[in-house]
Amino acid sequence: MTEKLKARFQAVLPTARALGEWLLLAGLTGLTCGLAGAAFTWCVAEATKLRAAYPWLLLCMPAAGLIIVWAYRTAGLENDSGTNQIIASVRGGTRPPVRLSLLIFLGSVLTHLTGGSAGREGAALQIGGSISAGIGRLLRLGERSVNTIIQCGMAGLFSALFGTPLTATVFSLEVVNVGQFRYAALFPCLLSALIANGIPRALGLPAESYRLLGVPGLGPVSLLQCGGLAILAALVSIVFCVLMHVAGRLYKKYISNQYLRALAGAALVIILTLVEGSGDYNGAGGGIIELAVEGEVHVPWAFLLKMLFTALTLGAGFRGGEIVPTLFIGSTFGCAVGPLLGLDPAFSAAVAMIALFCGVVNCPLASIFLAIELFGGEGLLFFALACSLSFLLSGRYSLYSSQRNVYSKVEARLDEQNQQQGE
């Protein structure tokens, strides 16, 4: 009997040890990322307020671009690929340095302060990934543990900024290899996201949430309408991904000097802002998203202008993220197009926002959870339908070139093309 108990104890011991280790490691990562996320959220919010109070800060965008380029070159990270580097680092290889978190923090705040069109969550993935990689190096963790702790950092910062811990957890696991989900990292990432989410909320920084309006009754007509909107959102997601990648390549092709690229991008954004006149497309555009999900959009082509502003800003080397601009594009597109399909503009804004997010990041489960955490459980089947269609129809297009599709989206087989590219 004693031998049996001893054998069972020894069998359970590795699991108990792993639990204890991840309670410590994920807890430490969540705490660190929560504090960093709270500071980043506050700084970006203050920068946005200053820009609104002093519109002339837009004219400082060229100087901000020069500072960003200089900082990255001085730190030896002039070839940093942003979120792509963090995603690639989860699979091993080059680890992001801790100094990257300081650079993306500074660069994002300067971009928002001077009116560049960018978000926050892409920057959060970079901050969280670089901080957690530093923790892994400090504690001399093995390669697989470092891979997991980087995902914990991604989940923690995303959760701290957006207030969506479940979405942040699933996104950090789903975005690296589409079709492959590391369940062993689920608990550490969720714990990190929960702890990180609690810190900004305790400091009085609110989580993102919206009211879902105009939900239709579930039936064949409403499902067809929602499906049609999802198909259109998938097409827009492809256009946005292509535009983001083409903009960066064109800048590099015609302007080899990084300083001159930043000056050119700033000049284009300033000119477009002055011509357009409203200033709606500078910064992240959270206020426009709120209006859209309430059923109001200023101009029907707002989503096109936001795509252009974002591509010109980030392609030129300014820093920030693509996710909030994606939500801006999706919500304004849905609000404008949804009524043509017979849907309520507020409801179609919400559905298209989530569907477009799914199309550009290829994370259907995270997208469905995002709908729940932003809008509640009502209309869940409509969101699920929209996400599944957008995921299917967006093909291999993605905002993140380092992302891999492990399985084909249209057949139950390994995606041989992406497998060969990854070898």
VEXGU-506180 format. One line per field, with one value per residue (C-alpha): residue number from 1; residue in one letter; x, y, z. Coordinates in Angstrom, 2 decimals. Layout:
residues N
num <- NUM,... .
residuo <- A,... .
u <- X,... .
v <- Y,... .
w <- Z,... .
//
This chain:
residues 423
num <- 1,2,3,4,5,6,7,8,9,10,11,12,13,14,15,16,17,18,19,20,21,22,23,24,25,26,27,28,29,30,31,32,33,34,35,36,37,38,39,40,41,42,43,44,45,46,47,48,49,50,51,52,53,54,55,56,57,58,59,60,61,62,63,64,65,66,67,68,69,70,71,72,73,74,75,76,77,78,79,80,81,82,83,84,85,86,87,88,89,90,91,92,93,94,95,96,97,98,99,100,101,102,103,104,105,106,107,108,109,110,111,112,113,114,115,116,117,118,119,120,121,122,123,124,125,126,127,128,129,130,131,132,133,134,135,136,137,138,139,140,141,142,143,144,145,146,147,148,149,150,151,152,153,154,155,156,157,158,159,160,161,162,163,164,165,166,167,168,169,170,171,172,173,174,175,176,177,178,179,180,181,182,183,184,185,186,187,188,189,190,191,192,193,194,195,196,197,198,199,200,201,202,203,204,205,206,207,208,209,210,211,212,213,214,215,216,217,218,219,220,221,222,223,224,225,226,227,228,229,230,231,232,233,234,235,236,237,238,239,240,241,242,243,244,245,246,247,248,249,250,251,252,253,254,255,256,257,258,259,260,261,262,263,264,265,266,267,268,269,270,271,272,273,274,275,276,277,278,279,280,281,282,283,284,285,286,287,288,289,290,291,292,293,294,295,296,297,298,299,300,301,302,303,304,305,306,307,308,309,310,311,312,313,314,315,316,317,318,319,320,321,322,323,324,325,326,327,328,329,330,331,332,333,334,335,336,337,338,339,340,341,342,343,344,345,346,347,348,349,350,351,352,353,354,355,356,357,358,359,360,361,362,363,364,365,366,367,368,369,370,371,372,373,374,375,376,377,378,379,380,381,382,383,384,385,386,387,388,389,390,391,392,393,394,395,396,397,398,399,400,401,402,403,404,405,406,407,408,409,410,411,412,413,414,415,416,417,418,419,420,421,422,423 .
residuo <- M,T,E,K,L,K,A,R,F,Q,A,V,L,P,T,A,R,A,L,G,E,W,L,L,L,A,G,L,T,G,L,T,C,G,L,A,G,A,A,F,T,W,C,V,A,E,A,T,K,L,R,A,A,Y,P,W,L,L,L,C,M,P,A,A,G,L,I,I,V,W,A,Y,R,T,A,G,L,E,N,D,S,G,T,N,Q,I,I,A,S,V,R,G,G,T,R,P,P,V,R,L,S,L,L,I,F,L,G,S,V,L,T,H,L,T,G,G,S,A,G,R,E,G,A,A,L,Q,I,G,G,S,I,S,A,G,I,G,R,L,L,R,L,G,E,R,S,V,N,T,I,I,Q,C,G,M,A,G,L,F,S,A,L,F,G,T,P,L,T,A,T,V,F,S,L,E,V,V,N,V,G,Q,F,R,Y,A,A,L,F,P,C,L,L,S,A,L,I,A,N,G,I,P,R,A,L,G,L,P,A,E,S,Y,R,L,L,G,V,P,G,L,G,P,V,S,L,L,Q,C,G,G,L,A,I,L,A,A,L,V,S,I,V,F,C,V,L,M,H,V,A,G,R,L,Y,K,K,Y,I,S,N,Q,Y,L,R,A,L,A,G,A,A,L,V,I,I,L,T,L,V,E,G,S,G,D,Y,N,G,A,G,G,G,I,I,E,L,A,V,E,G,E,V,H,V,P,W,A,F,L,L,K,M,L,F,T,A,L,T,L,G,A,G,F,R,G,G,E,I,V,P,T,L,F,I,G,S,T,F,G,C,A,V,G,P,L,L,G,L,D,P,A,F,S,A,A,V,A,M,I,A,L,F,C,G,V,V,N,C,P,L,A,S,I,F,L,A,I,E,L,F,G,G,E,G,L,L,F,F,A,L,A,C,S,L,S,F,L,L,S,G,R,Y,S,L,Y,S,S,Q,R,N,V,Y,S,K,V,E,A,R,L,D,E,Q,N,Q,Q,Q,G,E .
u <- 0.00,2.83,4.55,1.35,0.92,4.54,4.19,1.06,2.78,5.75,3.42,1.63,4.80,5.83,2.38,2.38,5.86,4.79,1.74,3.89,6.38,3.72,1.91,5.14,6.26,2.89,2.03,5.25,4.73,1.12,2.10,4.91,2.81,-0.14,1.95,3.51,0.10,-1.40,1.45,1.18,-2.62,-2.37,0.42,-1.40,-4.63,-2.84,-1.08,-4.44,-5.91,-2.98,-3.32,-7.03,-6.29,-3.40,-4.09,-0.81,0.97,0.19,2.95,5.42,4.91,8.10,10.16,8.50,9.37,13.01,13.18,11.66,14.08,17.05,16.05,15.72,18.99,20.84,19.52,20.60,17.02,16.58,15.51,12.98,9.90,7.54,4.84,6.18,9.36,7.39,5.29,8.39,10.17,7.48,8.64,12.21,15.25,15.97,14.47,13.24,15.47,13.99,14.97,12.39,9.64,11.00,11.34,7.84,6.46,8.16,7.44,3.74,3.22,4.96,2.89,-0.37,0.77,1.46,-1.52,-0.22,-2.89,-2.07,-3.48,-2.19,-2.64,0.03,2.45,1.20,2.17,5.68,6.01,4.65,6.74,10.01,9.41,8.53,11.48,13.67,12.13,12.86,16.50,16.88,15.55,17.50,14.45,14.62,13.60,10.05,9.44,10.66,8.29,5.41,6.37,6.54,2.95,2.10,3.55,1.58,-1.63,-0.88,-0.28,-3.16,-5.47,-4.21,-4.88,-8.15,-9.67,-10.43,-8.46,-10.07,-9.56,-5.98,-5.28,-6.70,-5.21,-1.69,-2.05,-3.87,-1.96,1.43,0.49,-3.01,-4.64,-2.30,-3.17,-0.72,-3.00,-0.07,0.26,-3.44,-3.28,-0.11,-1.43,-4.85,-3.35,-1.05,-3.97,-6.21,-3.55,-2.53,-6.17,-6.80,-4.08,-5.31,-8.91,-7.82,-6.15,-9.38,-8.55,-11.69,-11.92,-13.28,-16.97,-19.89,-23.65,-24.97,-27.94,-30.34,-29.90,-32.27,-34.23,-32.47,-33.78,-32.80,-33.04,-31.01,-28.37,-28.07,-27.77,-25.09,-23.29,-23.28,-21.80,-19.10,-18.16,-17.73,-15.74,-13.40,-12.76,-12.03,-9.65,-7.70,-7.51,-6.28,-3.59,-2.38,-2.34,-0.35,2.31,2.47,2.82,5.87,7.47,6.85,8.37,11.50,11.67,11.56,13.07,16.00,16.90,14.83,14.88,13.58,10.86,9.64,9.62,7.76,5.16,4.63,4.23,1.64,-0.37,-0.27,-1.40,-4.22,-5.35,-5.48,-7.33,-9.81,-10.33,-12.07,-9.08,-11.16,-8.44,-5.55,-4.66,-6.52,-10.01,-11.78,-14.46,-15.38,-15.70,-18.14,-20.24,-20.28,-21.52,-24.25,-25.29,-23.63,-20.88,-19.77,-19.05,-19.65,-16.03,-14.54,-13.14,-11.16,-9.64,-8.63,-6.92,-4.98,-3.96,-2.85,-0.83,0.92,1.73,2.99,4.57,6.80,8.24,5.99,5.10,1.88,-0.54,-2.94,-5.72,-7.64,-7.47,-8.85,-11.78,-12.28,-12.30,-14.64,-17.14,-17.40,-17.60,-20.38,-22.29,-22.23,-22.86,-25.08,-28.28,-27.87,-28.24,-31.24,-29.37,-29.47,-26.40,-25.35,-25.57,-23.83,-21.03,-20.43,-20.51,-18.25,-15.81,-15.34,-15.36,-12.68,-10.53,-10.81,-9.92,-6.69,-5.36,-6.75,-7.86,-11.53,-11.79,-10.18,-12.51,-15.62,-14.40,-13.71,-17.34,-18.48,-16.17,-16.94,-20.67,-21.90,-23.43,-26.37,-26.14,-23.36,-24.44,-24.30,-20.77,-19.69,-21.07,-19.35,-16.00,-16.06,-16.86,-14.30,-11.62,-12.37,-12.52,-9.52,-7.23,-3.53,-3.70,-2.67,-1.30,1.52,3.87,5.52,2.21,1.94,-1.14,-0.50,-3.59,-5.32,-8.45,-10.34,-9.24,-8.61,-4.90,-1.61,-0.98,2.02,2.89,3.26,5.06,7.65,8.08,8.68,11.37 .
v <- 0.00,2.34,1.63,2.42,5.74,6.57,5.76,7.91,10.76,10.56,10.51,13.67,15.48,16.80,18.30,19.89,21.27,22.71,24.29,25.93,27.19,28.74,30.28,32.10,32.85,33.78,35.73,37.72,38.32,39.40,41.80,43.35,43.60,44.99,47.84,48.50,48.32,50.79,53.24,52.84,53.26,56.43,57.92,57.26,58.69,61.82,62.19,61.96,64.63,66.95,66.55,67.37,70.44,71.64,70.75,72.37,69.28,67.69,69.87,68.23,64.84,65.13,65.78,62.80,60.61,61.66,60.94,57.49,56.55,57.91,55.99,52.69,53.16,54.15,51.02,48.86,47.94,49.89,46.67,45.70,44.16,44.99,42.49,40.08,39.70,38.87,36.26,34.67,34.64,32.41,29.68,30.10,31.74,35.43,36.79,40.41,42.56,44.36,47.73,47.12,47.71,51.18,52.03,50.94,52.73,56.00,55.60,54.87,57.79,60.17,58.83,59.41,62.79,64.15,62.66,59.51,56.93,53.94,51.79,50.46,46.70,45.91,47.93,46.05,42.71,44.04,45.52,42.40,40.05,41.90,42.29,38.64,37.52,39.54,37.77,34.45,35.37,36.66,33.41,31.31,29.41,26.71,27.39,26.02,27.87,31.11,30.54,30.19,33.15,35.37,34.38,35.20,38.67,39.15,38.11,40.26,43.55,42.99,42.32,45.31,47.71,46.36,44.78,41.51,38.77,35.81,37.32,38.21,34.66,32.91,35.49,34.97,31.21,31.35,34.05,32.32,29.20,29.35,25.96,24.88,25.61,24.93,23.90,23.60,27.40,28.04,28.29,30.43,32.86,33.12,33.71,36.40,38.05,38.02,39.53,42.13,43.05,43.67,46.29,49.02,48.40,48.84,52.12,53.38,52.82,51.43,48.35,48.63,47.76,48.74,48.36,46.06,47.68,46.61,42.84,41.13,38.01,34.78,33.47,32.59,36.17,37.72,34.98,35.58,39.31,38.79,36.32,38.81,41.45,39.00,38.23,41.94,42.39,39.58,41.37,44.62,42.75,41.53,45.07,46.41,43.71,44.30,48.06,47.81,45.58,47.49,50.84,49.66,48.20,51.34,53.57,51.39,51.13,54.84,56.26,54.21,56.55,55.86,59.50,60.67,57.97,59.28,62.86,61.83,59.86,62.73,65.20,63.00,62.55,66.30,67.20,64.64,65.83,69.45,68.54,66.24,68.74,66.76,65.10,61.92,59.73,60.81,58.70,55.49,56.85,55.36,58.04,57.21,53.52,54.43,56.50,53.71,51.05,53.49,53.65,56.86,57.39,60.80,59.80,56.44,56.22,56.72,53.18,53.89,57.05,55.24,52.51,55.14,57.15,54.01,52.62,55.97,56.28,52.79,52.17,55.20,53.84,55.41,53.07,51.75,48.98,47.98,46.47,49.59,51.01,47.63,48.05,51.60,50.36,47.47,49.45,52.37,49.99,47.98,51.08,52.39,49.13,47.19,49.18,48.37,44.71,45.43,45.38,47.96,50.25,49.86,46.06,45.79,48.05,45.62,42.52,43.97,45.22,41.72,40.06,42.41,41.82,38.08,38.53,40.43,38.35,34.89,34.16,33.05,31.84,34.98,37.05,35.31,35.83,39.49,39.88,38.43,40.58,43.78,43.35,40.60,37.30,38.63,37.96,35.42,33.19,36.13,36.97,33.33,33.09,36.32,35.24,31.80,33.24,36.03,33.56,31.22,33.87,35.97,33.20,33.51,37.29,38.61,41.75,39.58,38.13,35.88,34.13,30.56,28.68,25.13,23.76,24.76,26.84,25.06,21.45,19.19,18.84,20.45,23.70,22.49,25.92,27.49,24.43,24.71,28.43,27.77,25.14 .
w <- 0.00,0.88,-2.42,-4.35,-2.54,-3.16,-6.87,-7.16,-5.35,-7.68,-10.68,-9.49,-8.42,-11.88,-12.42,-8.96,-9.57,-12.93,-11.30,-8.64,-11.18,-13.40,-10.47,-9.72,-13.28,-14.76,-11.63,-11.85,-15.57,-15.04,-12.27,-14.31,-17.46,-15.53,-14.17,-17.57,-19.23,-16.77,-17.37,-21.15,-21.13,-19.06,-21.20,-24.48,-23.05,-21.86,-25.21,-26.97,-24.67,-25.31,-29.06,-28.84,-26.72,-28.91,-32.58,-33.62,-32.23,-35.59,-37.06,-34.67,-36.33,-38.46,-35.31,-33.60,-36.56,-36.44,-32.70,-33.17,-35.95,-33.99,-30.84,-32.69,-34.56,-31.38,-29.65,-32.59,-33.48,-36.72,-38.47,-35.80,-37.40,-34.56,-33.67,-36.28,-34.25,-31.10,-32.91,-34.42,-31.06,-29.57,-31.95,-30.68,-32.19,-31.59,-28.39,-28.20,-25.97,-22.98,-24.43,-27.17,-24.59,-23.83,-27.51,-28.51,-25.43,-26.41,-30.10,-29.61,-27.24,-29.66,-32.57,-30.68,-29.37,-32.85,-34.67,-36.33,-37.08,-34.88,-32.11,-28.82,-28.72,-31.31,-29.21,-26.14,-27.70,-28.27,-24.77,-23.11,-25.25,-24.64,-20.88,-20.42,-22.56,-20.21,-17.22,-18.90,-19.47,-15.92,-14.48,-17.01,-18.19,-20.86,-24.44,-24.20,-20.94,-22.51,-25.44,-22.99,-20.85,-23.96,-24.69,-21.06,-21.58,-24.79,-23.03,-19.98,-21.81,-24.21,-21.27,-19.29,-22.16,-23.49,-20.38,-22.20,-20.41,-22.16,-25.61,-24.72,-23.56,-26.61,-29.00,-27.66,-28.20,-31.52,-33.39,-33.61,-35.58,-37.03,-36.53,-33.73,-30.10,-27.26,-24.43,-22.03,-22.14,-21.49,-17.69,-17.51,-20.13,-18.51,-15.06,-16.44,-18.27,-15.19,-12.93,-15.51,-16.14,-12.45,-11.99,-14.39,-13.25,-9.61,-10.59,-12.14,-15.79,-17.47,-19.67,-23.20,-23.53,-25.75,-25.82,-28.50,-30.23,-32.95,-32.63,-35.09,-34.37,-35.24,-38.55,-42.12,-43.40,-40.60,-40.88,-44.62,-44.05,-41.42,-43.66,-46.51,-44.24,-43.09,-46.71,-47.42,-44.19,-45.26,-48.56,-46.70,-44.40,-47.44,-48.84,-45.49,-45.13,-48.67,-48.21,-44.96,-46.52,-49.83,-48.07,-46.15,-49.26,-51.32,-48.65,-48.60,-52.39,-53.10,-49.89,-48.61,-45.74,-42.61,-41.49,-44.85,-44.78,-41.44,-42.74,-45.90,-43.95,-41.52,-44.38,-46.10,-42.90,-42.16,-45.68,-45.65,-42.22,-43.33,-46.54,-44.77,-41.97,-39.20,-37.51,-37.07,-38.56,-36.36,-33.32,-32.53,-33.15,-30.14,-30.20,-33.79,-32.88,-30.11,-32.50,-35.08,-32.66,-31.68,-35.34,-36.50,-39.05,-40.31,-43.91,-45.66,-46.81,-43.31,-43.32,-46.50,-45.06,-41.87,-43.89,-45.82,-42.74,-40.88,-43.79,-44.33,-40.62,-39.76,-43.16,-42.66,-39.41,-36.78,-33.93,-32.51,-33.35,-36.06,-33.95,-32.86,-36.41,-37.52,-35.13,-36.45,-40.06,-39.31,-37.26,-39.71,-42.66,-41.03,-39.98,-43.56,-45.42,-43.02,-43.73,-47.44,-46.44,-44.23,-40.92,-38.14,-38.52,-34.88,-34.97,-38.33,-37.02,-34.15,-36.36,-39.05,-36.41,-35.01,-38.45,-39.78,-36.71,-37.37,-41.03,-40.41,-37.48,-38.42,-34.86,-34.98,-31.39,-29.98,-32.16,-30.82,-27.26,-28.10,-29.15,-25.84,-23.72,-25.63,-26.29,-23.96,-24.95,-26.96,-30.69,-30.16,-33.05,-35.46,-34.32,-34.57,-38.11,-39.13,-37.65,-39.25,-42.68,-42.41,-41.29,-44.18,-46.89,-45.80,-47.06,-46.25,-45.82,-42.42,-40.82,-39.45,-42.06,-39.46,-38.75,-40.06,-41.21,-40.02,-41.76,-44.97,-44.43,-47.18,-46.73,-43.74,-44.45,-43.59,-45.41,-47.42,-48.81,-45.39,-44.05,-46.83,-46.20,-42.52,-43.09 .
//
